[in-house]
Amino acid sequence: MKTKLIMVFLVYVIILNHLHATAQNHKNLDRDYVKKDSILWNEYEKRMDSIVRNIADRQKRKVDLIANLDETNRKNKELAISFKNSIGGIERIFMTRAQFSKTELKNVLESTSLRVRKTSAFKAIQDHLKIDQIKIGDLWPEHLMIVDTANLPIRLQKNITNIIIYNGSGMSDCMGESNRSELNKLAKDAQFSSRAKIYLFYNTENINTLKNINAKFNDHLAYTSDLTGDYSKFKIAMGSQAIPTVYIFNSDGKLEAIQLGVEDIITKWQNK
């Protein structure tokens, strides 16, 4: 009996040691990814600063800045794949999903660990693979339901241009104060309002958070969300990544353009 108890105890100790070692390996993996990711983007920013400081010719500077970004994006993708079994790695793969073919993404998911398969990022990538993302000429996805600050469903208005601006979590105003001010001027203009409507979309799970973002800026823009959080159904269906991303639906309800940044729409509508 005593021998059996000793054996049970030893097995228990072995299991505990294995679990501890596994947990430590996970921590090390997550920490290593964060460290290497930080180094990558710090190097990108240093090169960007150097280009801006040292290259006077605007066209040459633009070419070098784009080349720097392209090279960093390539390394970013490779790093995320090599750390696909870390939490940060799988999250980065979701964030950069547009850089992958769906076949590539499927292959990545099939080779991930059980721990990663339980994450929201993994499940969001699965959702991305299941549906076709919106493309130019498409109507608004019928399965998407977005609401305003009163938690009432939003329907795109007929016979006018509907402008939807994906603005992330709302933790920071990536549009910039001056751009937001110009958009607000447009929204207040009666002539503009008869021809177009501007909606700002935010990732949140809580209607009160949406209300707080609205109250913070206190402007005439329409604040909306689908209340499904960081891995929102909107974000997946619309292929949203960078902020702000602008989706322009024409008076026929079809997607006319997808643009990064709001400057072009401000200029266009100010000149109409």
Backbone hydrogen bonds, N-H to C=O, Kabsch-Sander energy under -0.5 kcal/mol:
donor,donor_aa,acceptor,acceptor_aa,energy
5,L,1,M,-2.1
6,I,2,K,-2.1
7,M,3,T,-2.3
8,V,4,K,-2.6
9,F,5,L,-2.4
10,L,6,I,-2.5
11,V,7,M,-2.5
12,Y,8,V,-2.4
13,V,9,F,-2.4
14,I,10,L,-2.5
15,I,11,V,-2.5
16,L,12,Y,-2.3
17,N,13,V,-2.6
18,H,14,I,-2.3
19,L,15,I,-2.6
20,H,16,L,-2.5
21,A,17,N,-2.5
22,T,18,H,-2.5
23,A,19,L,-2.5
24,Q,20,H,-2.4
25,N,21,A,-2.3
26,H,22,T,-2.2
27,K,23,A,-2.2
28,N,24,Q,-2.6
29,L,25,N,-2.4
30,D,26,H,-2.7
31,R,27,K,-2.6
32,D,28,N,-2.7
33,Y,29,L,-2.1
34,V,30,D,-2.1
35,K,31,R,-2.2
36,K,32,D,-2.5
37,D,33,Y,-3.0
38,S,34,V,-2.2
39,I,35,K,-2.1
40,L,36,K,-2.3
41,W,37,D,-2.1
42,N,38,S,-2.2
43,E,39,I,-2.3
44,Y,40,L,-1.8
45,E,41,W,-2.2
46,K,42,N,-2.1
47,R,43,E,-2.4
48,M,44,Y,-2.4
49,D,45,E,-2.5
50,S,46,K,-2.3
51,I,47,R,-2.4
52,V,48,M,-2.3
53,R,49,D,-2.3
54,N,50,S,-2.4
55,I,51,I,-1.9
56,A,54,N,-0.7
61,R,57,D,-2.6
62,K,58,R,-2.5
63,V,59,Q,-2.3
64,D,60,K,-2.3
65,L,61,R,-2.4
66,I,62,K,-2.3
67,A,63,V,-2.3
68,N,64,D,-2.3
69,L,65,L,-2.2
70,D,66,I,-2.8
71,E,67,A,-2.4
72,T,68,N,-2.1
73,N,69,L,-2.7
74,R,70,D,-2.0
75,K,71,E,-2.2
76,N,72,T,-2.7
77,K,73,N,-2.3
78,E,74,R,-2.2
79,L,75,K,-2.7
80,A,76,N,-2.2
81,I,77,K,-2.2
82,S,78,E,-2.2
83,F,79,L,-1.3
84,K,81,I,-1.6
86,S,83,F,-2.2
90,I,86,S,-2.1
91,E,87,I,-1.9
92,R,88,G,-2.2
93,I,89,G,-2.0
94,F,90,I,-1.8
95,M,91,E,-2.2
96,T,92,R,-2.0
97,R,94,F,-1.5
99,Q,96,T,-2.5
100,F,97,R,-1.6
105,L,101,S,-2.2
106,K,102,K,-2.3
107,N,103,T,-2.2
108,V,104,E,-2.2
109,L,105,L,-2.6
110,E,106,K,-2.0
111,S,107,N,-0.7
111,S,108,V,-1.1
112,T,109,L,-1.5
117,R,113,S,-1.7
118,K,114,L,-0.6
118,K,115,R,-1.0
119,T,116,V,-1.8
123,K,119,T,-1.8
124,A,120,S,-2.2
125,I,121,A,-2.1
126,Q,122,F,-2.0
127,D,123,K,-2.1
128,H,124,A,-2.3
129,L,125,I,-2.0
130,K,126,Q,-1.3
131,I,127,D,-1.1
133,Q,131,I,-0.5
134,I,237,A,-2.5
137,G,255,L,-2.8
138,D,135,K,-2.3
140,W,253,G,-0.7
144,L,141,P,-1.6
145,M,143,H,-0.5
146,I,144,L,-0.5
147,V,225,S,-3.2
148,D,152,L,-2.0
151,N,148,D,-2.2
154,I,146,I,-3.0
159,N,251,S,-1.2
160,I,157,Q,-0.7
161,T,195,R,-2.8
162,N,249,F,-2.5
163,I,161,T,-0.6
163,I,197,K,-3.3
164,I,162,N,-0.6
164,I,247,Y,-2.9
165,I,163,I,-0.5
165,I,199,Y,-3.2
166,Y,164,I,-0.6
166,Y,245,T,-3.2
167,N,165,I,-0.6
167,N,201,F,-2.8
170,G,167,N,-0.9
174,C,172,S,-1.2
176,G,173,D,-1.2
180,R,176,G,-2.3
181,S,177,E,-2.2
182,E,178,S,-2.1
183,L,179,N,-2.4
184,N,180,R,-2.4
185,K,181,S,-2.0
186,L,182,E,-1.9
187,A,183,L,-2.5
188,K,184,N,-1.8
189,D,185,K,-0.9
189,D,186,L,-0.9
193,S,189,D,-2.6
194,S,190,A,-1.3
195,R,192,F,-2.0
196,A,192,F,-2.4
197,K,161,T,-2.1
199,Y,163,I,-3.3
200,L,222,A,-3.6
201,F,165,I,-3.1
201,F,199,Y,-0.5
202,Y,224,T,-2.3
203,N,168,G,-2.9
204,T,202,Y,-0.8
210,L,206,N,-1.5
211,K,207,I,-2.2
212,N,208,N,-2.3
213,I,209,T,-2.2
214,N,210,L,-2.2
215,A,211,K,-2.7
216,K,212,N,-2.1
217,F,213,I,-1.5
218,N,214,N,-3.0
222,A,198,I,-1.5
223,Y,221,L,-0.6
224,T,200,L,-3.0
225,S,147,V,-1.6
229,G,204,T,-1.5
232,S,229,G,-0.7
232,S,230,D,-0.8
236,I,232,S,-1.9
237,A,233,K,-2.8
238,M,234,F,-2.9
239,G,235,K,-0.6
240,S,235,K,-1.5
245,T,166,Y,-1.5
246,V,259,Q,-3.7
247,Y,164,I,-3.1
248,I,246,V,-0.5
248,I,257,A,-2.6
249,F,162,N,-3.0
249,F,247,Y,-0.6
250,N,248,I,-0.5
250,N,254,K,-2.8
253,G,250,N,-2.4
255,L,138,D,-3.2
256,E,248,I,-3.6
257,A,248,I,-1.3
259,Q,246,V,-2.5
261,G,244,P,-3.0
261,G,259,Q,-0.5
266,I,262,V,-2.0
267,T,263,E,-2.5
268,K,264,D,-2.5
269,W,265,I,-2.4
270,Q,266,I,-2.1
271,N,267,T,-1.4
272,K,269,W,-0.7
